[in-house]
Amino acid sequence: MADHTKNAQAYWRANLRLIIISLAIWALVSYGFGILLRPMLAGIPVGGTDLGFWFAQQGSILTFIALIFFYAWRMNKLDKEFGVDEE
């Protein structure tokens, strides 16, 4: 019973770490690059517009989609590592 509890706690810690890292990346890209750091990124041209505007309009969405796939891939690896996978 104690071994199962330790395994569950380690799994939950790894899951929370992954969620926190993903949310930090999402916040940095969407709020940081798109809003707060936009004036600093204004001089860098990307696709006919500046980088700050691009992050606000496209980059944050693309980063969010990439984070979804990364999270699913990493959680599948964690599930196998801790023996709670579906297969």
N, C-alpha and C positions, 0 to 999 in steps of 0.2 A: 504494500500500500504506500509506504513512504517513497519507494523508488518511482512509482507511478506519479505521485504528487510532484516530486522533483522534476521528472520528465515533462509534466504538464506545465510547471512553472517556467522551465527553460524554453519550452515551445512558445509560451505566451510572451516571455521577454523578447525572444527573437522576432515574434510577430509585431510587438509594439515598437521595437527598434526600427523595423522596416517601415512601418506606418509613419513614424516620426520623421525619418529621413525623407520619405516620399513627400510628405506634407511640407517639409522645409524647402525641398527643391521646387515644389509647385508654388509656394509663397514667394520665393526668391525670384522665380521667372515671371510670375503674373503680376505681383505687386512691386517687387524690387525693380526689375528691368522695365516693365511696362509703365510704371507710374513714378516711383521715387527716383530712379536713375535715368529716366528718359532724357532730361537735359544733357547729361553727360554722354549719352549714346546718340545724340542728335546729329553729330557730324559724320557718323559712319553710315554710308549708303548701302542699302540692301533692297534689291528689286524695285528701284525707282523711288524709294522712300527711306527715311532714316531708321536705324536699328531699334530705337526705342518705340517708335510707332509700330514697327513690324512685330515686336514682342507683344505689344498691347493687343494687336489685331489677330495675328496668326501664331506667333511663337508660343504663347502661353497655351493655346489650344493644342498645338502639335506636341508640346512637352507633356501636357496632361494625358494625351492619348498614349505617348511613349511610356509614361509612368504606369498606366493601366496594364500594358503588356508586360512591363518589367515586374510589377507587383505580382501578376498572375504567374509568371515564370518562376520568380523567386519563392513564392508561397508553395508552388508545386515541389520545388527542391527541399524546402523546409518540411513539408508534409512527409516526403520520402525519408528525410534524415531522421525525423522523430517517429516514424512508423505509423503515421495517421493518414497515409495517402489512400486514394479511392481505388487503386488497382490492386 
